[in-house]
């Protein structure tokens, strides 16, 4: 069983930067995909970025070119570097780890507790 612990959120001015971290405890063997989601007030949760074990990445159009997802395998940690933040980036950000590429349907699926990112002047 795996638990995810997020950190790094906070208040930042437009144009600023934040780096979110998500550390996994327990074995993440066969968990192939890291992802960051966010949910803003009144909106559905959306996928921001994903990172496969092999290194392939995907980004939402709204953040492409501004955010970067990366990981440190030795620390079982995924990061989201957020640059040039905009007011519309304000949301609760959640990390996710799953093994859909290995398990398919019924894959283990783990979520962080969420961290608030507020972009405001």
C-alpha positions in Angstrom: 0.0 0.0 0.0 1.2 3.5 -0.9 0.7 6.9 0.6 1.4 10.2 -1.1 2.4 13.4 0.7 2.3 16.7 -1.1 4.0 20.0 -0.3 5.1 23.2 -1.9 1.8 25.1 -2.4 1.3 28.7 -1.3 0.5 32.2 -2.3 2.4 33.7 -5.2 2.0 36.8 -7.4 1.2 36.5 -11.1 4.4 35.7 -13.0 5.9 34.0 -10.1 7.0 30.4 -9.6 6.3 27.5 -7.3 7.6 23.9 -7.1 5.3 21.2 -5.8 6.6 18.0 -4.4 4.8 14.6 -3.9 6.7 11.9 -2.0 5.5 8.3 -2.0 5.9 5.9 0.9 5.8 2.2 0.3 6.7 0.2 -2.8 5.7 1.8 -6.1 6.8 -1.2 -8.1 4.6 -1.5 -11.3 3.1 1.9 -10.7 3.9 3.3 -14.1 2.3 6.8 -14.2 2.7 9.9 -12.1 0.3 12.8 -12.7 -0.7 16.1 -11.3 -4.3 17.2 -11.3 -5.9 20.4 -10.1 -9.4 21.6 -9.2 -10.4 25.2 -9.1 -13.6 26.4 -7.3 -16.6 25.6 -9.4 -14.7 23.6 -11.9 -14.1 19.9 -12.5 -10.8 18.3 -11.6 -8.5 18.4 -14.6 -5.3 16.6 -15.6 -2.4 19.1 -15.6 0.6 16.8 -16.5 1.5 13.2 -16.5 4.8 11.3 -16.6 5.3 7.7 -17.5 8.1 5.5 -16.1 9.8 5.5 -19.5 9.9 9.3 -19.4 7.1 10.3 -21.7 5.2 13.4 -20.6 1.8 15.0 -21.4 0.7 18.5 -20.5 -2.6 20.3 -20.6 -2.8 22.9 -23.3 -3.5 25.6 -20.6 -0.1 25.1 -18.9 2.1 23.8 -21.8 5.4 25.7 -21.9 5.0 26.9 -18.3 4.9 23.8 -16.1 7.3 20.9 -16.0 6.7 17.5 -14.4 9.7 15.5 -13.3 10.6 12.8 -10.8 13.5 11.5 -8.6 13.3 7.8 -8.5 15.7 7.5 -5.6 13.4 9.6 -3.4 10.1 8.2 -4.8 9.1 11.8 -5.5 7.5 13.6 -8.3 7.7 17.4 -8.9 5.7 20.0 -10.7 7.7 23.1 -11.5 5.3 26.0 -12.2 6.6 29.1 -13.8 4.9 32.2 -15.1 1.9 31.5 -12.9 -1.4 33.1 -13.8 -4.5 33.8 -11.8 -6.3 31.0 -13.6 -3.8 28.5 -12.2 -5.3 29.0 -8.7 -6.5 25.6 -7.6 -5.9 22.8 -5.2 -3.3 20.6 -6.8 -3.3 16.8 -6.3 -0.6 14.3 -7.2 -1.6 10.9 -8.5 0.2 7.6 -8.9 -1.3 4.6 -10.7 -0.4 1.4 -12.5 -2.8 1.4 -15.4 -0.2 0.5 -17.9 0.6 -2.6 -16.0 -2.8 -3.6 -14.4 -5.3 -2.1 -16.8 -8.8 -1.9 -15.3 -8.7 -2.2 -11.6 -5.3 -0.6 -11.3 -4.1 0.6 -7.9 -4.7 4.3 -7.8 -3.2 6.7 -5.2 -3.8 10.4 -4.5 -2.1 13.0 -2.4 -4.0 15.1 0.1 -3.9 18.2 -2.1 -2.0 21.5 -1.8 -3.4 24.9 -2.4 -1.9 27.2 -5.0 -3.1 30.7 -5.0 -2.0 33.2 -7.7 -3.0 36.7 -6.8 -1.6 40.3 -6.8 
